[in-house]
Amino acid sequence: MSRQPDGFDEFAVAAWPRLLRSAYLLCGDHHLAEDLVQTALARTYARWRHVRRDDAMAYARTVLVNLNIDRMRRKRPVEVRDALPDRADPARTSARTEDRDEVVRLLAALTERERRVVVLRHYFDLSEADVARELGVAAGTVKSTLSRALAKLRVDALSVERAQSTGTGGAR
C-alpha cells in the first residue's frame, strides 16, 4: 500500500494510551483491551476520510465502546474468568498501582451499562448529555444509571476500607 491518510499515524500514536486505559476500565483485561483498541483504530482508519479531525477521538471512543458492547452481547451465556484477588498483591510496592487495581476490581462489580456510563462520564469527563448521546439512551437513564453505579462503588469501597482497617482484607 502507499502512504497513510493524512494525520492518522499521529492521531493513532496520541490516542493509543487513553483508548487503552479506557478499554481496560471497560473490560478489566489487558490483552482484551489491546485487541479492542487495535480493532477500534483499524475501523477508524477505514473511515478516516469521513472522520472530522477535531472529533477523531470521540469517533474512536464510540467505536471502542460499541466493540465492547458487541463483545458482551456475543459472550452472554457464561464467561469463565480467573477469580479476582481479595487483596492487593504484597509484592507490589506502588500505592498508585494498588489504587488502580482497586478501581478496576470495583468497576468489575458493576454491570456493563453502569461501567460504560462511569467510564465515559468520569474517565472521559463527558457531560451527562454527551454520554446519553454516545450510548443512544435518554439523559435520565444516564443519571439514574450513574447514581446506582456510584452508590454501589461507595458501598464496595467502604467495605474494602473496613476490611483493610480490621486486617481481614490485607494491608496496603
Sequence and secondary structure as in RCSB ss.txt:
>XXXX:A:sequence
MSRQPDGFDEFAVAAWPRLLRSAYLLCGDHHLAEDLVQTALARTYARWRHVRRDDAMAYARTVLVNLNIDRMRRK
RPVEVRDALPDRADPARTSARTEDRDEVVRLLAALTERERRVVVLRHYFDLSEADVARELGVAAGTVKSTLSRAL
AKLRVDALSVERAQSTGTGGAR
>XXXX:A:secstr
     TTHHHHHHHHHHHHHHHHHHHHS HHHHHHHHHHHHHHHHHTGGGS GGGHHHHHHHHHHHHHHHHHHHT
 S        SS  TT   HHHHHHHHHHHHHHTS HHHHHHHIIIIIS   HHHHHHHHTS HHHHHHHHHHHH
HHHHHHHHHHHHHHHHTSS   
